[in-house]
């Protein structure tokens, strides 16, 4: 139940990113659901490899390079899903920052919601 709720809220977060920032557009809730699934899969499979490969750069930049990796994951999801459009790398960076903040709030709320169960 927590996984489905998290997936639905992640899709809603993508719609919120599109509403808050004009550089990101989402055509429908269905494409937001698909984009949330693709983004989750990319963050689970590709992101750890990129973090490991770019570890020296990440250390030198004191972790700021992780923002670039997040933007690349966001941009890759937009290129894989036809209903999610990102205007460019700068838009992917800002969109991924907004999405990360929303995901942090979702994770916090879901942890509180499913704490008793």
C-alpha positions as CSV (number, residue, x, y, z in Angstrom):
1,X,0.0,0.0,0.0
2,X,2.9,2.4,0.8
3,X,4.5,1.8,-2.6
4,X,1.3,2.6,-4.5
5,X,0.7,5.7,-2.3
6,X,4.3,6.8,-2.9
7,X,4.0,6.3,-6.6
8,X,0.7,8.3,-6.8
9,X,2.2,11.1,-4.7
10,X,5.3,11.2,-6.9
11,X,3.2,11.6,-10.0
12,X,1.4,14.4,-8.2
13,X,4.7,16.0,-7.3
14,X,5.7,15.9,-11.0
15,X,2.4,17.7,-11.8
16,X,3.3,20.2,-9.1
17,X,6.7,20.8,-10.6
18,X,5.1,21.5,-14.0
19,X,2.7,23.9,-12.3
20,X,5.4,25.7,-10.3
21,X,8.0,25.9,-13.0
22,X,7.3,26.7,-16.7
23,X,10.4,24.9,-18.0
24,X,8.8,21.5,-17.2
25,X,5.6,20.4,-18.7
26,X,3.5,17.3,-18.1
27,X,0.6,16.5,-20.5
28,X,-1.6,14.3,-18.3
29,X,-1.7,12.4,-15.0
30,X,-1.1,9.2,-16.9
31,X,2.1,10.5,-18.3
32,X,3.0,11.7,-14.8
33,X,2.5,8.2,-13.5
34,X,4.7,6.8,-16.2
35,X,7.3,9.4,-15.7
36,X,7.3,8.8,-11.9
37,X,7.9,5.1,-12.5
38,X,10.7,5.7,-15.0
39,X,12.3,8.3,-12.7
40,X,12.1,5.8,-9.9
41,X,13.7,3.1,-12.0
42,X,16.4,5.4,-13.2
43,X,17.2,6.5,-9.6
44,X,17.3,2.9,-8.5
45,X,19.5,1.5,-11.3
46,X,21.5,4.2,-13.1
47,X,22.0,6.8,-10.4
48,X,24.1,4.6,-8.0
49,X,26.4,3.7,-10.9
50,X,26.8,7.4,-11.8
51,X,27.4,8.4,-8.2
52,X,30.1,5.7,-7.9
53,X,31.8,6.6,-11.2
54,X,31.8,10.3,-10.3
55,X,32.8,10.0,-6.7
56,X,36.1,11.9,-7.1
57,X,34.3,14.8,-8.7
58,X,31.6,14.7,-6.0
59,X,34.2,14.8,-3.2
60,X,36.1,17.7,-4.8
61,X,32.8,19.7,-5.2
62,X,31.8,18.8,-1.7
63,X,28.7,16.9,-2.9
64,X,27.4,19.6,-5.2
65,X,27.9,17.4,-8.3
66,X,25.0,15.3,-7.0
67,X,22.7,18.1,-8.1
68,X,24.0,17.5,-11.7
69,X,23.4,13.8,-11.4
70,X,19.8,14.4,-10.2
71,X,19.3,16.8,-13.2
72,X,20.6,14.2,-15.6
73,X,18.2,11.6,-14.2
74,X,15.3,14.1,-14.5
75,X,16.4,14.9,-18.1
76,X,16.8,11.2,-19.0
77,X,13.3,10.5,-17.7
78,X,12.0,13.4,-19.8
79,X,13.7,11.9,-22.9
80,X,12.2,8.5,-22.3
81,X,8.6,9.5,-21.5
82,X,6.7,11.4,-24.2
83,X,4.4,13.2,-21.8
84,X,7.2,14.8,-19.8
85,X,9.0,17.7,-21.5
86,X,12.0,19.6,-20.1
87,X,13.1,22.8,-21.9
88,X,16.9,22.1,-21.3
89,X,19.5,21.2,-18.8
90,X,18.9,24.3,-16.7
91,X,15.2,23.5,-16.6
92,X,16.1,19.9,-15.6
93,X,18.3,21.2,-12.8
94,X,15.6,23.5,-11.4
95,X,12.9,20.9,-12.0
96,X,14.9,18.2,-10.2
97,X,15.5,20.5,-7.2
98,X,11.8,21.2,-6.9
99,X,11.0,17.6,-7.3
100,X,13.6,16.6,-4.7
101,X,12.1,19.0,-2.1
102,X,8.6,17.6,-2.8
103,X,9.8,14.0,-2.6
104,X,11.4,14.8,0.8
105,X,8.1,16.1,2.0
106,X,6.3,13.0,0.6
107,X,8.7,10.6,2.2
108,X,8.4,12.4,5.6
109,X,4.6,12.3,5.4
110,X,4.4,8.7,4.3
111,X,6.8,7.7,7.2
112,X,4.5,9.5,9.6
113,X,1.4,8.0,8.0
114,X,2.6,4.4,8.0
115,X,4.5,4.6,11.3
116,X,1.8,2.8,13.3
117,X,1.3,0.0,10.8
